[in-house]
Amino acid sequence: NGLQNIKSPLYQDLRNIGASVTRAQSSLHHMDEKAYTELTILCTADRPLSLNQLAQKLGQAAGIRRVQIDNH
């Protein structure tokens, strides 16, 4: 289950901005002999702007190349 794979600090960040996660998944990809993680989180949030800031924060984390957070 993708939700169980979310690291605790990330889950806490999502809760702090009032996000309710409906689905989350991560996948490992290889490009030019380098591995990177793609993280997709589907959720609803009270403050979509905070979701954008969280996506930027995650995108700067080592090893995470692309972060997509969809607000439904």
PyMOL Python script that loads the backbone (N, CA, C, O; Angstrom):
from pymol import cmd

cmd.read_pdbstr("""\
ATOM      1  N   ASN A   1       0.854  -1.194   0.000  1.00  0.00           N
ATOM      2  CA  ASN A   1       0.000   0.000   0.000  1.00  0.00           C
ATOM      3  C   ASN A   1       0.887   1.240   0.000  1.00  0.00           C
ATOM      4  O   ASN A   1       1.767   1.372   0.850  1.00  0.00           O
ATOM      5  N   GLY A   2       0.662   2.143  -0.942  1.00  0.00           N
ATOM      6  CA  GLY A   2       1.479   3.343  -1.065  1.00  0.00           C
ATOM      7  C   GLY A   2       1.399   4.253   0.138  1.00  0.00           C
ATOM      8  O   GLY A   2       2.381   4.906   0.491  1.00  0.00           O
ATOM      9  N   LEU A   3       0.222   4.305   0.783  1.00  0.00           N
ATOM     10  CA  LEU A   3       0.068   5.190   1.941  1.00  0.00           C
ATOM     11  C   LEU A   3       0.995   4.788   3.074  1.00  0.00           C
ATOM     12  O   LEU A   3       1.501   5.646   3.798  1.00  0.00           O
ATOM     13  N   GLN A   4       1.220   3.497   3.234  1.00  0.00           N
ATOM     14  CA  GLN A   4       2.074   3.032   4.320  1.00  0.00           C
ATOM     15  C   GLN A   4       3.539   3.339   4.058  1.00  0.00           C
ATOM     16  O   GLN A   4       4.361   3.329   4.973  1.00  0.00           O
ATOM     17  N   ASN A   5       3.857   3.612   2.799  1.00  0.00           N
ATOM     18  CA  ASN A   5       5.243   3.889   2.449  1.00  0.00           C
ATOM     19  C   ASN A   5       5.626   5.355   2.625  1.00  0.00           C
ATOM     20  O   ASN A   5       6.796   5.711   2.488  1.00  0.00           O
ATOM     21  N   ILE A   6       4.653   6.200   2.928  1.00  0.00           N
ATOM     22  CA  ILE A   6       4.974   7.610   3.147  1.00  0.00           C
ATOM     23  C   ILE A   6       5.758   7.731   4.446  1.00  0.00           C
ATOM     24  O   ILE A   6       5.343   7.214   5.484  1.00  0.00           O
ATOM     25  N   LYS A   7       6.866   8.400   4.382  1.00  0.00           N
ATOM     26  CA  LYS A   7       7.676   8.594   5.583  1.00  0.00           C
ATOM     27  C   LYS A   7       6.926   9.464   6.584  1.00  0.00           C
ATOM     28  O   LYS A   7       6.176  10.363   6.203  1.00  0.00           O
ATOM     29  N   SER A   8       7.134   9.192   7.851  1.00  0.00           N
ATOM     30  CA  SER A   8       6.379   9.865   8.909  1.00  0.00           C
ATOM     31  C   SER A   8       6.443  11.392   8.855  1.00  0.00           C
ATOM     32  O   SER A   8       5.401  12.035   8.977  1.00  0.00           O
ATOM     33  N   PRO A   9       7.630  12.006   8.677  1.00  0.00           N
ATOM     34  CA  PRO A   9       7.656  13.483   8.624  1.00  0.00           C
ATOM     35  C   PRO A   9       6.825  14.047   7.472  1.00  0.00           C
ATOM     36  O   PRO A   9       6.174  15.081   7.625  1.00  0.00           O
ATOM     37  N   LEU A  10       6.844  13.378   6.333  1.00  0.00           N
ATOM     38  CA  LEU A  10       6.046  13.824   5.194  1.00  0.00           C
ATOM     39  C   LEU A  10       4.564  13.729   5.525  1.00  0.00           C
ATOM     40  O   LEU A  10       3.799  14.652   5.245  1.00  0.00           O
ATOM     41  N   TYR A  11       4.165  12.624   6.116  1.00  0.00           N
ATOM     42  CA  TYR A  11       2.757  12.448   6.481  1.00  0.00           C
ATOM     43  C   TYR A  11       2.338  13.544   7.455  1.00  0.00           C
ATOM     44  O   TYR A  11       1.235  14.082   7.357  1.00  0.00           O
ATOM     45  N   GLN A  12       3.223  13.873   8.396  1.00  0.00           N
ATOM     46  CA  GLN A  12       2.913  14.927   9.372  1.00  0.00           C
ATOM     47  C   GLN A  12       2.790  16.285   8.688  1.00  0.00           C
ATOM     48  O   GLN A  12       1.912  17.075   9.036  1.00  0.00           O
ATOM     49  N   ASP A  13       3.654  16.562   7.724  1.00  0.00           N
ATOM     50  CA  ASP A  13       3.558  17.809   6.956  1.00  0.00           C
ATOM     51  C   ASP A  13       2.206  17.910   6.265  1.00  0.00           C
ATOM     52  O   ASP A  13       1.572  18.965   6.271  1.00  0.00           O
ATOM     53  N   LEU A  14       1.773  16.808   5.671  1.00  0.00           N
ATOM     54  CA  LEU A  14       0.481  16.797   4.983  1.00  0.00           C
ATOM     55  C   LEU A  14      -0.664  17.050   5.959  1.00  0.00           C
ATOM     56  O   LEU A  14      -1.592  17.800   5.654  1.00  0.00           O
ATOM     57  N   ARG A  15      -0.599  16.432   7.119  1.00  0.00           N
ATOM     58  CA  ARG A  15      -1.644  16.629   8.126  1.00  0.00           C
ATOM     59  C   ARG A  15      -1.653  18.079   8.623  1.00  0.00           C
ATOM     60  O   ARG A  15      -2.716  18.646   8.876  1.00  0.00           O
ATOM     61  N   ASN A  16      -0.474  18.665   8.758  1.00  0.00           N
ATOM     62  CA  ASN A  16      -0.371  20.039   9.274  1.00  0.00           C
ATOM     63  C   ASN A  16      -1.040  21.058   8.364  1.00  0.00           C
ATOM     64  O   ASN A  16      -1.483  22.105   8.835  1.00  0.00           O
ATOM     65  N   ILE A  17      -1.121  20.770   7.069  1.00  0.00           N
ATOM     66  CA  ILE A  17      -1.771  21.715   6.156  1.00  0.00           C
ATOM     67  C   ILE A  17      -3.204  21.286   5.850  1.00  0.00           C
ATOM     68  O   ILE A  17      -3.833  21.799   4.925  1.00  0.00           O
ATOM     69  N   GLY A  18      -3.704  20.346   6.633  1.00  0.00           N
ATOM     70  CA  GLY A  18      -5.092  19.932   6.487  1.00  0.00           C
ATOM     71  C   GLY A  18      -5.348  19.040   5.293  1.00  0.00           C
ATOM     72  O   GLY A  18      -6.461  19.001   4.770  1.00  0.00           O
ATOM     73  N   ALA A  19      -4.326  18.323   4.857  1.00  0.00           N
ATOM     74  CA  ALA A  19      -4.483  17.451   3.693  1.00  0.00           C
ATOM     75  C   ALA A  19      -4.996  16.080   4.108  1.00  0.00           C
ATOM     76  O   ALA A  19      -4.596  15.527   5.133  1.00  0.00           O
ATOM     77  N   SER A  20      -5.869  15.563   3.305  1.00  0.00           N
ATOM     78  CA  SER A  20      -6.370  14.205   3.486  1.00  0.00           C
ATOM     79  C   SER A  20      -5.909  13.387   2.282  1.00  0.00           C
ATOM     80  O   SER A  20      -6.370  13.602   1.161  1.00  0.00           O
ATOM     81  N   VAL A  21      -5.006  12.457   2.522  1.00  0.00           N
ATOM     82  CA  VAL A  21      -4.397  11.690   1.439  1.00  0.00           C
ATOM     83  C   VAL A  21      -5.326  10.563   1.002  1.00  0.00           C
ATOM     84  O   VAL A  21      -5.768   9.763   1.828  1.00  0.00           O
ATOM     85  N   THR A  22      -5.619  10.500  -0.283  1.00  0.00           N
ATOM     86  CA  THR A  22      -6.436   9.415  -0.808  1.00  0.00           C
ATOM     87  C   THR A  22      -5.577   8.330  -1.453  1.00  0.00           C
ATOM     88  O   THR A  22      -5.948   7.157  -1.456  1.00  0.00           O
ATOM     89  N   ARG A  23      -4.438   8.725  -1.995  1.00  0.00           N
ATOM     90  CA  ARG A  23      -3.550   7.736  -2.602  1.00  0.00           C
ATOM     91  C   ARG A  23      -2.155   8.329  -2.708  1.00  0.00           C
ATOM     92  O   ARG A  23      -1.994   9.517  -2.985  1.00  0.00           O
ATOM     93  N   ALA A  24      -1.166   7.504  -2.491  1.00  0.00           N
ATOM     94  CA  ALA A  24       0.221   7.946  -2.648  1.00  0.00           C
ATOM     95  C   ALA A  24       1.025   6.790  -3.225  1.00  0.00           C
ATOM     96  O   ALA A  24       0.820   5.627  -2.876  1.00  0.00           O
ATOM     97  N   GLN A  25       1.929   7.136  -4.102  1.00  0.00           N
ATOM     98  CA  GLN A  25       2.796   6.097  -4.649  1.00  0.00           C
ATOM     99  C   GLN A  25       4.144   6.699  -4.998  1.00  0.00           C
ATOM    100  O   GLN A  25       4.252   7.870  -5.362  1.00  0.00           O
ATOM    101  N   SER A  26       5.156   5.876  -4.877  1.00  0.00           N
ATOM    102  CA  SER A  26       6.485   6.295  -5.305  1.00  0.00           C
ATOM    103  C   SER A  26       7.026   5.218  -6.227  1.00  0.00           C
ATOM    104  O   SER A  26       6.695   4.040  -6.096  1.00  0.00           O
ATOM    105  N   SER A  27       7.847   5.634  -7.144  1.00  0.00           N
ATOM    106  CA  SER A  27       8.449   4.679  -8.063  1.00  0.00           C
ATOM    107  C   SER A  27       9.885   5.092  -8.334  1.00  0.00           C
ATOM    108  O   SER A  27      10.217   6.277  -8.384  1.00  0.00           O
ATOM    109  N   LEU A  28      10.718   4.093  -8.505  1.00  0.00           N
ATOM    110  CA  LEU A  28      12.135   4.326  -8.756  1.00  0.00           C
ATOM    111  C   LEU A  28      12.390   4.207 -10.252  1.00  0.00           C
ATOM    112  O   LEU A  28      11.976   3.237 -10.886  1.00  0.00           O
ATOM    113  N   HIS A  29      13.067   5.189 -10.803  1.00  0.00           N
ATOM    114  CA  HIS A  29      13.371   5.206 -12.235  1.00  0.00           C
ATOM    115  C   HIS A  29      14.876   5.347 -12.435  1.00  0.00           C
ATOM    116  O   HIS A  29      15.588   5.827 -11.552  1.00  0.00           O
ATOM    117  N   HIS A  30      15.343   4.932 -13.580  1.00  0.00           N
ATOM    118  CA  HIS A  30      16.762   5.068 -13.925  1.00  0.00           C
ATOM    119  C   HIS A  30      16.885   5.848 -15.226  1.00  0.00           C
ATOM    120  O   HIS A  30      16.218   5.546 -16.215  1.00  0.00           O
ATOM    121  N   MET A  31      17.738   6.845 -15.206  1.00  0.00           N
ATOM    122  CA  MET A  31      17.999   7.622 -16.412  1.00  0.00           C
ATOM    123  C   MET A  31      19.475   8.000 -16.432  1.00  0.00           C
ATOM    124  O   MET A  31      19.998   8.560 -15.469  1.00  0.00           O
ATOM    125  N   ASP A  32      20.132   7.687 -17.536  1.00  0.00           N
ATOM    126  CA  ASP A  32      21.564   7.983 -17.659  1.00  0.00           C
ATOM    127  C   ASP A  32      22.353   7.422 -16.485  1.00  0.00           C
ATOM    128  O   ASP A  32      23.220   8.096 -15.929  1.00  0.00           O
ATOM    129  N   GLU A  33      22.049   6.197 -16.118  1.00  0.00           N
ATOM    130  CA  GLU A  33      22.738   5.488 -15.040  1.00  0.00           C
ATOM    131  C   GLU A  33      22.545   6.129 -13.674  1.00  0.00           C
ATOM    132  O   GLU A  33      23.278   5.816 -12.736  1.00  0.00           O
ATOM    133  N   LYS A  34      21.574   7.018 -13.551  1.00  0.00           N
ATOM    134  CA  LYS A  34      21.267   7.619 -12.253  1.00  0.00           C
ATOM    135  C   LYS A  34      19.846   7.229 -11.863  1.00  0.00           C
ATOM    136  O   LYS A  34      18.933   7.233 -12.689  1.00  0.00           O
ATOM    137  N   ALA A  35      19.683   6.899 -10.605  1.00  0.00           N
ATOM    138  CA  ALA A  35      18.352   6.536 -10.118  1.00  0.00           C
ATOM    139  C   ALA A  35      17.687   7.763  -9.506  1.00  0.00           C
ATOM    140  O   ALA A  35      18.338   8.586  -8.863  1.00  0.00           O
ATOM    141  N   TYR A  36      16.394   7.866  -9.716  1.00  0.00           N
ATOM    142  CA  TYR A  36      15.641   8.921  -9.054  1.00  0.00           C
ATOM    143  C   TYR A  36      14.263   8.402  -8.676  1.00  0.00           C
ATOM    144  O   TYR A  36      13.756   7.447  -9.264  1.00  0.00           O
ATOM    145  N   THR A  37      13.676   9.043  -7.696  1.00  0.00           N
ATOM    146  CA  THR A  37      12.367   8.649  -7.197  1.00  0.00           C
ATOM    147  C   THR A  37      11.313   9.614  -7.709  1.00  0.00           C
ATOM    148  O   THR A  37      11.505  10.830  -7.686  1.00  0.00           O
ATOM    149  N   GLU A  38      10.206   9.065  -8.168  1.00  0.00           N
ATOM    150  CA  GLU A  38       9.063   9.878  -8.561  1.00  0.00           C
ATOM    151  C   GLU A  38       7.973   9.630  -7.529  1.00  0.00           C
ATOM    152  O   GLU A  38       7.595   8.487  -7.275  1.00  0.00           O
ATOM    153  N   LEU A  39       7.477  10.697  -6.943  1.00  0.00           N
ATOM    154  CA  LEU A  39       6.497  10.601  -5.870  1.00  0.00           C
ATOM    155  C   LEU A  39       5.207  11.275  -6.313  1.00  0.00           C
ATOM    156  O   LEU A  39       5.221  12.429  -6.742  1.00  0.00           O
ATOM    157  N   THR A  40       4.101  10.562  -6.211  1.00  0.00           N
ATOM    158  CA  THR A  40       2.793  11.108  -6.561  1.00  0.00           C
ATOM    159  C   THR A  40       1.868  10.977  -5.359  1.00  0.00           C
ATOM    160  O   THR A  40       1.715   9.895  -4.793  1.00  0.00           O
ATOM    161  N   ILE A  41       1.258  12.085  -4.981  1.00  0.00           N
ATOM    162  CA  ILE A  41       0.337  12.097  -3.847  1.00  0.00           C
ATOM    163  C   ILE A  41      -0.990  12.673  -4.314  1.00  0.00           C
ATOM    164  O   ILE A  41      -1.035  13.789  -4.832  1.00  0.00           O
ATOM    165  N   LEU A  42      -2.058  11.932  -4.138  1.00  0.00           N
ATOM    166  CA  LEU A  42      -3.395  12.426  -4.436  1.00  0.00           C
ATOM    167  C   LEU A  42      -4.070  12.750  -3.112  1.00  0.00           C
ATOM    168  O   LEU A  42      -4.146  11.900  -2.225  1.00  0.00           O
ATOM    169  N   CYS A  43      -4.557  13.972  -2.979  1.00  0.00           N
ATOM    170  CA  CYS A  43      -5.133  14.366  -1.704  1.00  0.00           C
ATOM    171  C   CYS A  43      -6.083  15.542  -1.868  1.00  0.00           C
ATOM    172  O   CYS A  43      -6.160  16.165  -2.927  1.00  0.00           O
ATOM    173  N   THR A  44      -6.792  15.820  -0.807  1.00  0.00           N
ATOM    174  CA  THR A  44      -7.568  17.050  -0.723  1.00  0.00           C
ATOM    175  C   THR A  44      -6.913  17.896   0.354  1.00  0.00           C
ATOM    176  O   THR A  44      -6.343  17.363   1.307  1.00  0.00           O
ATOM    177  N   ALA A  45      -6.993  19.206   0.208  1.00  0.00           N
ATOM    178  CA  ALA A  45      -6.340  20.074   1.182  1.00  0.00           C
ATOM    179  C   ALA A  45      -7.140  21.345   1.378  1.00  0.00           C
ATOM    180  O   ALA A  45      -7.777  21.851   0.454  1.00  0.00           O
ATOM    181  N   ASP A  46      -7.095  21.851   2.600  1.00  0.00           N
ATOM    182  CA  ASP A  46      -7.759  23.113   2.921  1.00  0.00           C
ATOM    183  C   ASP A  46      -7.018  24.291   2.303  1.00  0.00           C
ATOM    184  O   ASP A  46      -7.625  25.302   1.950  1.00  0.00           O
ATOM    185  N   ARG A  47      -5.692  24.150   2.173  1.00  0.00           N
ATOM    186  CA  ARG A  47      -4.865  25.253   1.688  1.00  0.00           C
ATOM    187  C   ARG A  47      -3.991  24.779   0.522  1.00  0.00           C
ATOM    188  O   ARG A  47      -2.863  24.337   0.739  1.00  0.00           O
ATOM    189  N   PRO A  48      -4.500  24.867  -0.708  1.00  0.00           N
ATOM    190  CA  PRO A  48      -3.730  24.397  -1.869  1.00  0.00           C
ATOM    191  C   PRO A  48      -2.365  25.061  -2.009  1.00  0.00           C
ATOM    192  O   PRO A  48      -1.419  24.421  -2.467  1.00  0.00           O
ATOM    193  N   LEU A  49      -2.244  26.335  -1.623  1.00  0.00           N
ATOM    194  CA  LEU A  49      -0.951  27.013  -1.727  1.00  0.00           C
ATOM    195  C   LEU A  49       0.096  26.289  -0.892  1.00  0.00           C
ATOM    196  O   LEU A  49       1.246  26.159  -1.312  1.00  0.00           O
ATOM    197  N   SER A  50      -0.295  25.819   0.286  1.00  0.00           N
ATOM    198  CA  SER A  50       0.636  25.071   1.130  1.00  0.00           C
ATOM    199  C   SER A  50       1.060  23.775   0.456  1.00  0.00           C
ATOM    200  O   SER A  50       2.187  23.316   0.646  1.00  0.00           O
ATOM    201  N   LEU A  51       0.171  23.184  -0.326  1.00  0.00           N
ATOM    202  CA  LEU A  51       0.531  21.978  -1.080  1.00  0.00           C
ATOM    203  C   LEU A  51       1.650  22.275  -2.062  1.00  0.00           C
ATOM    204  O   LEU A  51       2.577  21.479  -2.207  1.00  0.00           O
ATOM    205  N   ASN A  52       1.572  23.411  -2.737  1.00  0.00           N
ATOM    206  CA  ASN A  52       2.625  23.794  -3.683  1.00  0.00           C
ATOM    207  C   ASN A  52       3.954  23.974  -2.973  1.00  0.00           C
ATOM    208  O   ASN A  52       4.995  23.562  -3.484  1.00  0.00           O
ATOM    209  N   GLN A  53       3.923  24.589  -1.792  1.00  0.00           N
ATOM    210  CA  GLN A  53       5.151  24.789  -1.023  1.00  0.00           C
ATOM    211  C   GLN A  53       5.729  23.451  -0.572  1.00  0.00           C
ATOM    212  O   GLN A  53       6.944  23.257  -0.579  1.00  0.00           O
ATOM    213  N   LEU A  54       4.846  22.527  -0.180  1.00  0.00           N
ATOM    214  CA  LEU A  54       5.304  21.202   0.229  1.00  0.00           C
ATOM    215  C   LEU A  54       5.936  20.467  -0.953  1.00  0.00           C
ATOM    216  O   LEU A  54       6.950  19.788  -0.793  1.00  0.00           O
ATOM    217  N   ALA A  55       5.343  20.599  -2.126  1.00  0.00           N
ATOM    218  CA  ALA A  55       5.898  19.961  -3.322  1.00  0.00           C
ATOM    219  C   ALA A  55       7.293  20.500  -3.620  1.00  0.00           C
ATOM    220  O   ALA A  55       8.188  19.740  -3.990  1.00  0.00           O
ATOM    221  N   GLN A  56       7.479  21.809  -3.460  1.00  0.00           N
ATOM    222  CA  GLN A  56       8.801  22.405  -3.684  1.00  0.00           C
ATOM    223  C   GLN A  56       9.803  21.871  -2.669  1.00  0.00           C
ATOM    224  O   GLN A  56      10.942  21.556  -3.017  1.00  0.00           O
ATOM    225  N   LYS A  57       9.377  21.771  -1.422  1.00  0.00           N
ATOM    226  CA  LYS A  57      10.258  21.266  -0.361  1.00  0.00           C
ATOM    227  C   LYS A  57      10.676  19.827  -0.663  1.00  0.00           C
ATOM    228  O   LYS A  57      11.848  19.475  -0.536  1.00  0.00           O
ATOM    229  N   LEU A  58       9.715  19.006  -1.062  1.00  0.00           N
ATOM    230  CA  LEU A  58      10.018  17.612  -1.383  1.00  0.00           C
ATOM    231  C   LEU A  58      10.902  17.519  -2.612  1.00  0.00           C
ATOM    232  O   LEU A  58      11.796  16.676  -2.680  1.00  0.00           O
ATOM    233  N   GLY A  59      10.653  18.382  -3.580  1.00  0.00           N
ATOM    234  CA  GLY A  59      11.432  18.361  -4.805  1.00  0.00           C
ATOM    235  C   GLY A  59      12.897  18.684  -4.582  1.00  0.00           C
ATOM    236  O   GLY A  59      13.747  18.305  -5.386  1.00  0.00           O
ATOM    237  N   GLN A  60      13.199  19.384  -3.491  1.00  0.00           N
ATOM    238  CA  GLN A  60      14.576  19.738  -3.177  1.00  0.00           C
ATOM    239  C   GLN A  60      15.274  18.643  -2.378  1.00  0.00           C
ATOM    240  O   GLN A  60      16.485  18.697  -2.167  1.00  0.00           O
ATOM    241  N   ALA A  61      14.498  17.640  -1.932  1.00  0.00           N
ATOM    242  CA  ALA A  61      15.090  16.557  -1.154  1.00  0.00           C
ATOM    243  C   ALA A  61      15.989  15.708  -2.051  1.00  0.00           C
ATOM    244  O   ALA A  61      15.707  15.520  -3.235  1.00  0.00           O
ATOM    245  N   ALA A  62      17.055  15.209  -1.476  1.00  0.00           N
ATOM    246  CA  ALA A  62      17.999  14.398  -2.246  1.00  0.00           C
ATOM    247  C   ALA A  62      17.320  13.144  -2.772  1.00  0.00           C
ATOM    248  O   ALA A  62      16.629  12.438  -2.037  1.00  0.00           O
ATOM    249  N   GLY A  63      17.528  12.879  -4.054  1.00  0.00           N
ATOM    250  CA  GLY A  63      17.032  11.653  -4.651  1.00  0.00           C
ATOM    251  C   GLY A  63      15.621  11.735  -5.183  1.00  0.00           C
ATOM    252  O   GLY A  63      15.182  10.823  -5.884  1.00  0.00           O
ATOM    253  N   ILE A  64      14.896  12.790  -4.876  1.00  0.00           N
ATOM    254  CA  ILE A  64      13.542  12.930  -5.406  1.00  0.00           C
ATOM    255  C   ILE A  64      13.586  13.906  -6.566  1.00  0.00           C
ATOM    256  O   ILE A  64      13.892  15.087  -6.395  1.00  0.00           O
ATOM    257  N   ARG A  65      13.278  13.401  -7.733  1.00  0.00           N
ATOM    258  CA  ARG A  65      13.426  14.233  -8.927  1.00  0.00           C
ATOM    259  C   ARG A  65      12.140  14.965  -9.287  1.00  0.00           C
ATOM    260  O   ARG A  65      12.178  16.134  -9.670  1.00  0.00           O
ATOM    261  N   ARG A  66      11.007  14.289  -9.167  1.00  0.00           N
ATOM    262  CA  ARG A  66       9.759  14.932  -9.545  1.00  0.00           C
ATOM    263  C   ARG A  66       8.690  14.636  -8.503  1.00  0.00           C
ATOM    264  O   ARG A  66       8.494  13.491  -8.096  1.00  0.00           O
ATOM    265  N   VAL A  67       8.014  15.679  -8.088  1.00  0.00           N
ATOM    266  CA  VAL A  67       6.942  15.540  -7.106  1.00  0.00           C
ATOM    267  C   VAL A  67       5.664  16.071  -7.724  1.00  0.00           C
ATOM    268  O   VAL A  67       5.638  17.179  -8.259  1.00  0.00           O
ATOM    269  N   GLN A  68       4.623  15.294  -7.651  1.00  0.00           N
ATOM    270  CA  GLN A  68       3.325  15.723  -8.164  1.00  0.00           C
ATOM    271  C   GLN A  68       2.310  15.580  -7.042  1.00  0.00           C
ATOM    272  O   GLN A  68       2.111  14.489  -6.508  1.00  0.00           O
ATOM    273  N   ILE A  69       1.671  16.683  -6.689  1.00  0.00           N
ATOM    274  CA  ILE A  69       0.621  16.647  -5.681  1.00  0.00           C
ATOM    275  C   ILE A  69      -0.649  17.163  -6.329  1.00  0.00           C
ATOM    276  O   ILE A  69      -0.732  18.323  -6.734  1.00  0.00           O
ATOM    277  N   ASP A  70      -1.625  16.296  -6.421  1.00  0.00           N
ATOM    278  CA  ASP A  70      -2.896  16.665  -7.037  1.00  0.00           C
ATOM    279  C   ASP A  70      -3.928  16.941  -5.964  1.00  0.00           C
ATOM    280  O   ASP A  70      -4.132  16.126  -5.064  1.00  0.00           O
ATOM    281  N   ASN A  71      -4.581  18.095  -6.060  1.00  0.00           N
ATOM    282  CA  ASN A  71      -5.624  18.455  -5.105  1.00  0.00           C
ATOM    283  C   ASN A  71      -6.978  18.194  -5.752  1.00  0.00           C
ATOM    284  O   ASN A  71      -7.317  18.804  -6.767  1.00  0.00           O
ATOM    285  N   HIS A  72      -7.740  17.295  -5.167  1.00  0.00           N
ATOM    286  CA  HIS A  72      -9.055  16.939  -5.726  1.00  0.00           C
ATOM    287  C   HIS A  72     -10.157  17.551  -4.891  1.00  0.00           C
ATOM    288  O   HIS A  72     -11.336  17.368  -5.196  1.00  0.00           O
TER     289      HIS A  72
END
""", "prot")
cmd.dss("prot")
cmd.show_as("cartoon", "prot")
cmd.util.cbc("prot")
cmd.orient("prot")
